[in-house]
Amino acid sequence: MTGILIVGNGNTPSQSVFDHFVNSSVLILALDGAALTLAKHEIQPHVIIGDMDGLTSEQLDEFQSKGVQIVRNLDQETSDVSKGLTWSKQHHPGKHIDVIGIDGGRLDHQLAAFSALFECQSEARLHIDDWMVARVTNTPHKYQTTKGRNVSLIPFGKVTGVTLDGCKYPLEDERLTSGTRGIHNEALGEEISISCQQGDLLLLVRI
């Protein structure tokens, strides 16, 4: 167990997928009311972070009595996902981060989860339905996949120096701009590699 699992208060994945992330994480961080979701699965988070509008004072006291760290962050300028990513980066730099429970619910909250990756300059991996979403950095990263799986790139504004290997339509030091050019690519094998030199670029891989 080496990574950090951040759990939002949206839809949770299937029990088997949920158990996989929980069992492979050394620290579980609940975003506000997501602590109650974990409790339903008989899982105790190590940390709860947020403005705590999703939990009563009695519930917070109960979690605290069990040794759960409560991080009350009343900043209304950032989302709970952003708060969780920032806290994790500050207190556990270099740790792998997975984020679940952010799909479903309000559309603006779901889109904000994508933006939080750029806001926090995070290398966390978001898991939404059967997709993995990550921010592309200027350091080449390898991602495990399966031959024939969908791979898509979503640029926000101008992105330069995009290099993508292991896909049907590879890229070499390409320039992308907001649009649809990068969607619906296809993995050729069990691994892809991607990087970009400058700009905000999302990688989406169907799991």
N, C-alpha and C positions, 0 to 999 in steps of 0.2 A: 504494500500500500504506500503510494508515494504522492498522490495528487490531492487537490482540493476540489470538493464538489460544492457548487453553489446551487441552491434549490429555490426557484421562484414560486410564486403562488398561482401559477397558471396550471394548465393540464399536465399531469405527470405521465411519463411513458408507461409501457406495459410493465407488469411486475418483474418479469425477467430482466428487462433492460434497467429498470429502477434498481434492482438488487445488484446488478453488475456494477453500476456506478458507485453505489453505497459501499460495496465490499472492496472496491479498488481504491478507495479514498482514505487518506490518513486524517483528514479534517472535513467536517460537513458544516457548511455555513447556510443558515436559513435566512431568506429575505423576508423579514417581518412575519406576516401571517402564514408563510410557508412552514413555519415551525409546527403549526397545527396539522398540516398535511403529513409531515414526517411523523408526528405523534400517532396518527391514524395507522401508519405502517409500523408502529412500535419501534421507531428510530428516534434517538435523541441527538439533536444537533450539538456541535461543540460551541457554536457561536450563532447568535441571532443579531442581525443588523437592520436598521431602518428607522423610520420615525415612530414606529410602534403603534400606528393607527389601526393595525389589524389584530392587536392583542389587548386584552384587558389587563389591568394592573395585577389582578389575581393570577392570571395565566403567566404573566411575566415573573411574578414572585415564585410560582411553582417551578418554572424552568430554572430560575436562578438558584432555588434551593437544591436542585439536582446537579449543580455545578456548571450550568450553561452560562457562557459569557454573554452578557447583554451589551451591545454597542448601540447606544441611542444616537442617531444622526438626524437632526431636524432640518438639515439643508434641503430646501424645497427647489433648489435650482438643478439638482441632479436626481436621477432615478435610483431606485433601490438596487438595480443591477449594477449601475455605475458605482454606487457606494460599496457594494460587495467586491467588485473587481479592484477598486482602489485599495480597500482594506487588505485584501489578499496580497496584492502586489507590495504593499508597504511592510506587512508583517511576515510574509513568506515569499520573498523574492526568488524567482527562478522555478517555483513550483508549477507543475502542470495544473491547469484549471479547466474543469468541465462545468457547464451550466445547463441545467434542465429545469422544466417547469415554467417556461416563459412563453409557451404557445397557448393559444386560446385567449379568451378575455378580450380586452380592448385592443384594437388594431394599433393605436398610437403607442401603447406600451410595448407591443411586440416589435414595432419598427425602432423604437427607442433602444431596445436591447442591441440591435445591430449598431446603432450610432454609438452606444457605450463602448464598443470595442475600439473605435477611433478616439473617442473622448479620453479614454484611459490608456491608450496605446497598449492594449492588452493582447496577449497571444492566447487567450482563453478560447475554448471551442464551445460554441452554442449547439445544443441538440434540440431540433424542432421537428416534430413528427418523425419522418424517416430521412431527415437531412442533417448534415453537420455543416456549421457555418463558422468561418474563421477569417480574421483579418490577415491580409497578405503583407509580409514585411520585406525589407531589402536583403534579408538573409534567407537563402533557399531553405524551404521546409518540405519534408517528405510526408505524405499522407497515405495510409493504407486504404485500399479500396478493392473492388472486384471488377474483373474485365466486363465491359459493357455498361458499367454504372454511369449515370449522368454526372457531369462535372460542369459547373457554370461559374462565370466570373461576372461580378456586378461592380462596375466602376462608379465612383461618386466624383464627378468632375473629371479633370484630366489626370491620367495615370501614365507614367512613363517607365520604360525599361522592364516591361512585363515579359518574363520567361516562364514558359509552361512546358514540362516534359511528361511523357507517359500518356498522352491523350491523342485521339484521332486527329485533332487539329492543334498541333503544337504552336507555340509562340516563341520568338527569339528577339528579345530587346524591342518589343512592340510598344506602341502607344495606343491607349484606349481612352475613350471619353464616354460620358454618360450616354447610355443607349443599350442596344440589345446584341451587339456583336459577340459578346463573350458567352452567351447562354447556350445550353444544350450541346455541350461537347461530350466526349465519351472516353472513358478510361480504356487503355489498351491492355492493361495487366493488373497487377495487384498493388501498384504503387505509382503515385504521381509526385512531381516536384514542381514548386512554384515560388517565384519571388517577383518583386517589383522595386524599382529604384526610388520612385517618388509618387505620392498621391495616395488616395484612399480607395482600396480595392478589397472586395469581399470574395472569398472562395466558398462555393456551395457544392458539397459532394453528397450524392444520394447514397445512403448506407444500405 
